[in-house]
């Protein structure tokens, strides 16, 4: 909890105990090589058993000469043959939402959703030795990087704009955009690294081995501001219905003493106008605290749940459970 949304943390203990002990409670063998959360063999199985498409489910990328390139050959099926060819040519392979096709990872996402109370997603990245697939950048999510095969060297930097906890991901950076590296670390199988939103990062697979890691992400669009974006309009609607002062017309000549052009003018009418705005905002805050914030929390719950992975259930449960289409209920 002391690291959440504030600083990076590396758990270099062979088994990522933060997930294992506190959140997921998966058997230790899920984290050992050969029985991992996700392996290269698992990726080939997913590609073989499912119709995954370039640009929708899979991307092949390279980062060279300070530029990131997406080299998807077409928008058709991402076959095992094409993926292997691009990997041999030095491309990184990004598989989007692998938890949709792989039960061990689905169990992790499902458990984390129960813990965090918001959507948890994941991507996996398979990178040839000595290469980099993506430009330095930061993301708008809280990220947990779990190394499952090989090794990757990570370099982390402070946000160039100085903004903590951004609500949008960054464009690609070049070396000229970055300051001094404040953490350089090599992740090996079983290592887990947490990065708060806004952490600029880049990773290069070690020369003598490929790298495969899973990035588990959460808390996208899940800030206080996102709640208030919904609650404040709802509170304003209630205020206009219940309080006559919110329905009174603006002063006839208010444009002559408001706005940026009049910001330096000493005008009693302007001061009174600002005072009225502040008083109405104070009323609005009181109304939002009573009902809309709580109401919008209730409204957020189904919208979040619609994007959740299905919850975990005992393996014997589906055989004795009936599922009804929604239109029959």
C-alpha positions in Angstrom: 0.0 0.0 0.0 2.9 2.4 0.7 4.0 2.1 -3.0 0.5 2.4 -4.6 0.4 5.2 -7.2 3.6 6.7 -5.8 6.8 4.8 -6.5 8.1 1.8 -8.4 8.6 -1.5 -6.6 10.5 -4.6 -7.6 9.7 -8.0 -6.0 12.7 -10.1 -6.9 11.9 -13.2 -4.9 11.3 -15.9 -7.5 7.6 -16.0 -6.7 5.7 -12.7 -6.8 4.4 -12.8 -3.3 2.4 -9.6 -3.6 0.1 -11.3 -6.0 0.4 -14.8 -4.6 -0.1 -14.0 -0.9 -2.4 -10.9 -1.0 -4.5 -11.2 -4.1 -4.5 -14.3 -6.2 -3.7 -17.3 -4.0 -2.5 -19.4 -7.0 -0.3 -22.4 -6.5 3.4 -21.7 -6.6 3.9 -23.9 -9.7 2.1 -21.3 -11.8 5.2 -19.1 -11.5 7.9 -21.7 -12.3 9.3 -22.1 -15.7 7.5 -24.7 -17.7 4.3 -24.2 -15.8 4.2 -20.4 -16.0 1.5 -17.9 -16.2 2.2 -17.7 -19.9 4.9 -19.3 -22.1 6.0 -19.1 -25.7 4.4 -22.5 -26.3 1.2 -21.1 -24.9 1.3 -18.2 -27.4 1.6 -20.7 -30.3 -1.3 -22.7 -28.9 -3.5 -19.6 -28.6 -2.6 -18.6 -32.2 -3.3 -22.1 -33.5 -6.6 -22.6 -31.7 -8.1 -19.2 -32.2 -8.7 -16.8 -35.1 -6.7 -13.9 -34.0 -6.2 -10.9 -36.3 -3.3 -8.5 -36.9 -4.1 -5.0 -35.6 -7.0 -6.3 -33.5 -5.5 -9.1 -31.3 -1.8 -9.1 -32.3 0.8 -6.5 -33.3 4.4 -7.0 -34.5 6.6 -4.0 -33.8 10.2 -2.8 -33.9 12.0 0.2 -32.4 15.1 1.3 -34.2 16.8 4.7 -34.9 14.6 6.4 -32.3 11.4 5.3 -34.1 8.7 2.7 -33.3 7.3 0.8 -36.3 4.2 -1.3 -36.4 4.8 -3.9 -39.1 1.6 -5.9 -39.3 1.6 -7.4 -42.8 -2.2 -7.2 -43.2 -5.4 -7.2 -41.1 -6.1 -10.9 -41.6 -5.3 -13.9 -39.4 -2.1 -13.9 -37.4 -0.9 -17.4 -38.1 1.9 -19.2 -36.3 4.0 -19.1 -39.4 3.8 -15.4 -39.9 4.4 -14.6 -36.2 7.5 -16.9 -36.3 8.8 -15.2 -39.4 8.5 -11.7 -38.0 10.0 -12.8 -34.7 13.1 -14.2 -36.6 13.3 -10.8 -38.4 13.7 -9.0 -35.0 10.1 -8.0 -34.4 8.4 -8.0 -31.0 5.1 -9.7 -30.7 2.3 -8.1 -28.6 -0.7 -10.2 -27.9 -3.7 -8.2 -26.6 -6.0 -9.6 -23.9 -4.3 -13.1 -23.7 -6.5 -13.8 -20.7 -9.4 -14.3 -23.1 -7.6 -17.5 -24.4 -5.5 -18.7 -21.5 -7.0 -19.9 -18.2 -4.1 -19.3 -15.7 -3.9 -15.6 -16.8 -7.7 -15.3 -16.8 -7.7 -16.5 -13.2 -5.2 -13.8 -12.2 -7.2 -11.1 -13.9 -10.5 -12.3 -12.4 -9.0 -12.4 -8.9 -7.4 -8.9 -9.3 -10.8 -7.5 -10.5 -12.4 -8.7 -7.3 -9.6 -7.1 -5.2 -9.4 -3.7 -7.0 -13.1 -3.4 -7.9 -12.4 -2.2 -11.4 -11.4 -3.7 -14.8 -8.1 -5.5 -15.0 -6.6 -6.1 -18.4 -3.4 -7.6 -19.7 -1.1 -7.8 -22.7 1.9 -10.0 -23.3 5.2 -9.1 -25.1 7.5 -11.5 -26.7 10.8 -9.9 -27.8 13.8 -11.3 -29.6 17.2 -11.1 -27.8 19.0 -7.8 -28.0 16.0 -5.9 -29.4 13.4 -3.4 -28.3 9.8 -3.3 -29.6 8.5 0.0 -28.3 9.6 3.6 -27.8 10.0 5.1 -24.4 6.6 6.2 -23.1 4.2 6.3 -20.1 0.8 4.7 -19.7 -2.5 5.8 -18.1 -2.8 2.6 -16.1 -1.3 1.1 -13.0 1.0 -1.6 -14.4 2.4 -4.9 -13.0 5.1 -6.4 -15.1 5.5 -10.2 -14.6 8.5 -11.7 -16.4 7.7 -15.3 -17.4 10.6 -16.3 -19.8 14.0 -15.0 -20.6 15.2 -11.6 -19.3 14.7 -7.9 -20.1 16.5 -4.8 -19.0 14.3 -2.0 -18.0 15.1 1.7 -17.7 12.7 4.0 -15.9 12.5 7.8 -16.0 10.6 10.6 -14.4 7.7 12.0 -16.4 9.2 14.8 -18.7 6.2 17.0 -18.1 6.4 16.5 -14.3 2.8 15.3 -14.2 2.0 12.5 -11.8 -0.8 10.0 -12.3 -1.7 11.2 -15.9 -5.1 10.3 -17.3 -3.9 9.8 -20.9 -0.9 7.8 -22.2 2.0 9.7 -23.7 3.2 9.9 -27.3 6.4 8.1 -28.1 9.5 9.8 -26.7 13.1 10.0 -28.1 16.2 10.0 -26.0 16.3 13.7 -26.2 13.0 13.9 -24.4 14.2 11.9 -21.4 16.1 13.0 -18.4 18.5 10.8 -16.4 17.5 7.2 -15.9 16.5 6.8 -12.2 16.2 3.0 -12.2 17.9 0.3 -14.4 17.0 -3.3 -13.6 16.9 -6.7 -15.3 13.8 -8.8 -14.8 14.1 -12.6 -14.8 11.4 -15.3 -14.7 9.3 -14.9 -11.5 10.2 -11.2 -11.0 7.3 -8.7 -10.7 7.7 -4.9 -11.0 5.0 -2.4 -10.2 4.9 0.9 -12.1 2.5 3.7 -11.2 0.8 5.7 -13.9 3.0 8.1 -15.6 6.3 6.2 -15.2 8.3 6.5 -18.4 9.8 3.2 -19.3 11.6 1.3 -22.0 12.7 -2.4 -22.1 15.4 -4.2 -24.1 15.6 -8.0 -24.2 19.0 -9.3 -23.1 21.4 -10.2 -25.9 21.6 -13.9 -25.1 17.9 -14.7 -24.6 14.5 -13.8 -25.8 12.1 -12.1 -23.3 8.4 -12.8 -22.5 6.5 -10.8 -20.0 2.9 -10.1 -19.1 1.7 -6.6 -18.3 -1.3 -6.6 -16.0 -3.1 -3.2 -16.0 -5.7 -1.6 -13.8 -7.3 1.7 -12.7 -7.7 3.1 -16.2 -10.3 6.0 -16.0 -10.9 5.2 -12.3 -9.8 8.4 -10.6 -11.8 10.8 -8.4 -12.1 13.2 -11.3 -13.8 10.5 -13.5 -16.4 10.0 -10.8 -16.9 13.8 -10.4 -17.3 14.1 -14.2 -20.5 12.1 -13.7 -21.6 13.3 -10.3 -21.3 17.1 -10.8 -23.7 17.3 -13.8 -26.1 15.1 -11.9 -25.8 17.4 -8.8 -26.3 20.5 -11.1 -29.5 19.0 -12.5 -30.8 18.4 -9.0 -29.8 22.0 -8.0 -31.7 23.5 -10.9 -34.8 21.6 -10.1 -34.8 22.3 -6.4 -33.2 25.7 -5.9 -34.7 28.8 -7.6 -31.4 30.7 -7.3 -29.8 28.3 -9.9 -32.7 29.2 -12.3 -32.3 32.9 -12.0 -31.1 34.7 -15.1 -27.6 36.1 -15.4 -27.1 39.9 -15.1 -28.0 41.7 -18.3 -24.6 43.4 -18.8 -22.4 40.6 -17.3 -20.3 40.4 -20.5 -19.1 43.9 -20.0 -17.1 43.1 -16.8 -16.4 39.4 -16.9 -14.1 37.3 -19.0 -10.3 37.4 -19.5 -10.3 40.8 -21.2 -11.7 42.3 -17.9 -9.7 40.2 -15.5 -7.5 43.1 -14.3 -10.4 45.6 -14.0 -11.4 46.7 -10.5 -15.2 46.6 -10.8 -17.6 45.9 -7.9 -20.0 44.2 -10.3 -17.3 41.7 -11.2 -16.5 41.0 -7.6 -20.2 40.4 -6.9 -20.5 38.1 -9.9 -17.5 36.0 -8.7 -19.0 35.9 -5.2 -22.3 34.6 -6.5 -20.5 31.9 -8.5 -18.6 30.8 -5.4 -21.8 30.7 -3.3 -23.6 28.6 -5.9 -20.6 26.2 -6.2 -20.7 25.8 -2.4 -24.4 24.9 -2.6 -23.6 22.5 -5.5 -20.9 20.7 -3.4 -23.4 20.2 -0.6 -25.9 18.7 -3.0 -23.3 16.4 -4.6 -22.2 15.1 -1.3 -25.8 14.1 -0.4 -26.8 12.0 -3.4 -25.2 12.2 -6.8 -21.7 10.9 -5.7 -23.2 7.8 -4.1 -25.7 7.4 -7.0 -22.9 7.6 -9.6 -20.9 5.0 -7.7 -23.9 2.7 -8.1 -24.0 3.6 -11.8 -20.3 3.0 -12.3 -20.6 -0.5 -10.9 -22.6 -2.1 -13.8 -20.6 -0.2 -16.4 -17.4 -1.6 -14.9 -18.8 -5.1 -14.5 -19.8 -5.1 -18.2 -16.0 -5.0 -19.1 -14.9 -7.5 -16.4 -13.7 -11.0 -17.1 -16.1 -13.6 -15.8 -15.4 -14.5 -12.1 -13.6 -17.7 -11.1 -15.7 -20.7 -10.2 -14.9 -24.2 -9.2 -14.3 -26.6 -12.1 -17.3 -28.7 -11.1 -19.7 -25.8 -11.0 -20.5 -25.3 -14.7 -21.8 -28.9 -15.0 -24.5 -28.2 -12.4 -25.3 -24.6 -13.3 -28.0 -23.4 -15.7 -27.4 -20.2 -17.7 -30.3 -18.4 -19.2 -30.2 -15.9 -22.0 -31.0 -12.4 -20.8 -34.0 -12.0 -23.1 -35.7 -14.9 -21.2 -35.3 -13.3 -17.8 
